[in-house]
Amino acid sequence: MSVTTRRVWVALVLAVMLGFMGPGCAGPKKIGGDLEQRARALNEAGYVYYRQGRWAAAREKFIEALKLNRLIDRRAGIATNLNNLGALDQELGDLDQAQACLEEALALNREMEDKAGEAETLNNLGQVYEDQGRIQKAQETYQEALALARALPPGPLLALSLMHLGDVALSRRDFDLALSYYHQALAVDESAKDPVGQAMRTQRLGRTFLEMKDYHRAGAYLKEAMAVFRRLENTNGIVEVLNDQIRLAMAQGDRPEARLNAQLLRKIYEYRGQDREAAKLEEMLSASKQ
């Protein structure tokens, strides 16, 4: 059997197994096209669950999409699915698995010369390095992402890379540099009229002023960000702001406000099944009582 004949035979077998054979003698449908559309739909469903914080459901959809994309060797789809799985594993704290997925995605994006995909994956990989405590490696990765993003039309990737570099500066308590990066990112968001991006950067500005003990400005920025996240029903953003508002209330000695925000945050963690984050919240609250 020739190579071409074997490929046709494998495709037909897959069509039968996956239910793509039409009735009677109509013959097979466009197998690759059908699988690609199913993979795209699964990936989009994963995005919806991810934005809702429904991690298990999102992961299931991304894995299903990845399997289909691997069947048809659709590399752009494989890279996207791996990138999404890596970002999700990072959220769940499985850093080794996240790194493996993102490194494979990065290799594929470079092979395809997809600069936007490469920049997005580098940003996610940088977050993994941060969580691993490899701050210098994270900074270098974000700088690489920033260089790629600057060569693309201004947009979310540029703002994201700038924000992550601000996060590194903030972790090193270089407040002036952190504020500079966040303001640069915010300017990109404002130019693009991106409300979610603006809220994310505004939240980061609030966090920075909280670290600087400028509680008045911290509260104003966090309040502004929360209003946008609630209007857009952006659960991830709400979680970020609630964490900062709890810390702000504790720093100001406002325990009733801290408890109220903690109750709201616990409910979100319970809904999401984020036991690790819930434990960290309890540790933070316990430490404040000592």
N, C-alpha and C positions, 0 to 999 in steps of 0.2 A: 504494500500500500504506500503510495507516495505521501510526502509531507502535506501537500495540499488536500489530498483525499482524507487524510487523518484529521485535519483541521475541520473540514466540512462535517465529518462523522461526529466529532466531539461536539460541534455546535448543535447538530441535530439532537444528539443525546441530551444536551443541556436544555434544549427547547422542550423536549418531552418531560424532563424532570421538573422544570420550572413552570410548566403549564402554558407554553407559548405556541403549541401546535393548534392550528385552527381545525374546525370540524371537517369531516369527510376528506376530500382530496384537495382542499384549499391550499395545503402546504403551510410551511412555517411563516410566521410574521418576521419583521425585522428584529432579529434577536438582540443584536448589540444595541440598537436604538431603544428597544423596550427596557432592557436592563439599565441603560444609562438613565432613562427617565425615572425608573423606579429608584435608582440610587440617588438621583437628585431630590426626589420627593422625600426619601428617608432622611437625607441630610438636612433638608429644610425643617422637617418635623423635629429632628434633633435640636436644631437652633431654637425652635419654639420652647421645647422643654428646658433647654439650657437657660434661656432668659427667665423662665419661671422658677429656676433653681431646682428642677426635678431631675437630679443628677442621674439616677438609675435609668429612667426612661430615655434621657438624652443619650446616655452611653449605649443603650441597646440599639437605638436608631443609627448612631454613627457606626457601630460595628456591623450592622446589617448592610449599610451603604458601602462600607469598606469591602465586605465580602463580594458584593456585586461588581464593584469597580475593579477588584482584583481579577474576577472572572473574565472581564472583557479587556483587561490591561489598560484601563483608562487612567493614565498616570496623573493627570490634573485632579481627577476625583480622588484618587488614592492619597495624594498629598494633602488635599483639603480635609479628608476624613481623619488622617493621621494627626494633622495639626489640631483638629477639634478634639480628638481623643487625648492628645497630649495636654491641651489646656484644661480639659476636664479632670484628668488624672492629677494635674498640679493642684487644682482646687480641692481634690479629695485627699491630698497629701501623699499620694503614691508617686514620689519623685523619681524613682528609678524607671518606672514604667513610662512616666511622662517624658523623661529625657530620651528614652529609646524611641518612642513614637515621633517626637519632634526632630530628632536627628535623622530619622528615615525620611520624614517629610522635607527637611532641609536639603538632603541629598537629591531628592526628586525635583524640588524647585530649582536647584542649581543646574541640574541636568537639562531641565526644560527652559532654563534662562528666564524664569518667571520672577522678576525682581520684586513685584508686589507680594507674591506668595512667600518669597524668601524673607522679606522684611517682616511680614506678619509672624512667620515662624521664629525668626530671631528674637522678636519681642517676647513671644511665649517662652522660648528657651531661656532668655535672660531672667524671667521670673522664677524658673526652676532653679537656676544658679543662685538667685537671691535666697530662696527658701533653703537651699543647701548651705548657706552661709558663705558662698563663694562670691563675695561682693565685687572684687576686682574683675573676675571673669564676667559677671553680670554687666558691669559697666562697659567692658570691651564689646560685649555682644550687643548692647543697646546702641553703642556708638556705630557699630557696623550696620545695624538696622537704620539708624538715622541717616547715614551716608546714602543708603539705597533709597530711603524715603525722600530725601532732598532731590534726587534725580527724577522723581515722579511728580505728577501734578499735585499741588498742595491738597492735603486731605487728611482723613482719619489716621493713616499710618504715620504721617509726619507728627501729628499731635500726640499720638500714642508713644512714639519713640522719645519725644521731648519729655513727656510726662514720666516715663520710666527712668530717664536720666535724672529727673527731679527727685524721684523716689530714692535713688541711690544717694544723691546729695543730702537728702533729708536724713537717711539712715546714718550718714556720717556727720550730721548736725551742722552741715554747711548751709545755713538757712538762706543766705543771700543767693547762692547758686541755685538752690531748690526753687526759690521764688522766681528767679529769672527763667528757669526752664518751664515752670508752670504758666507764667504769664505769656511766654512764647507760644506754648501749646494752646492757651486760651485764645490768643489772637488768631491762630489758624482756625479754631472752632467757630469763632465769631465771623470770620470771613466766609466760611462755608455754611453759616447759619445752621450749625449742628447743635441742637439743644441738649442732646445726651452728652456729647463731648464737652460742652460748656459746663454742664452740671458736674461732670467728673473732675474737671480741672478746678472748678470752684470749691469742690469738696477737698481737693488736695491743698488748696490755699488755706482753707479753714484748718486742716490738720497741721499745716506748717505753723500757723499763728498759735495754735494750741501748744505745740512744742516750744514755741518762743515765749509762752505764758502771756500772750496778748489775747486775753480771753474775750474781750469785747469784739475784736475783729474776727476771732475764730468763730464765735457764736453767730455773727452776722453772715459769714460765708457759708457755714454749715446749714443755717436756716434757709438760705437761698437755694442751696443745692437740694435740700430735702423737698422743698416745694416743687421743684421740677421733676425729681424722681417720682414723687407721689402722683403728680399729674400724668406722667407717662407710664405709671405702673411698672417702673423699673425696679424689680426686687433687689437685684445685685447692688444697685446704687443706694437703695434704702438701707441695706445692711451695712455698707461702708459708712454712711453718715451716722447711723445709730451707734455704731462702735465709737465713733469720735465724740458724739454727743454724750455718751455715757462717761467717757474719760473727762470731758469738759465739765460735766456736772459734778463729778467726784473732785476734780481739781478746785472747783469753787465751793465745795462743801455742801452742795445741794443734793443730799441723799434721796429725797423723795423723787426728784427729777431723774436721778440715776436709776432708781428702782423701776420707775415707770418705763423708761426706755429699754431697760434690761428685760422687762416682761415682754415687750413687743418683740425684741430680738430673739428671745427664747422661743416664742411661738413660730417665728420664721425658721429657726434652726430645727425645731421639732418637725415642721412640715417638710423640710428638705432632708431630714435624716442626717444632719450634720452634727454628729456626736462630738467629734474632735473640736469643732468651733464652740459648741455649747460648753465643753469642759474648760476651754480657755476663758470663756466669759465668766464662769464661776470662779476660776483662779483670780481673775482681775478684780472681781467684786470682793472676794475673800481678802486679797492683799490690801484692799482699801480700808478694811475694817481694823487692820492691825496697827 
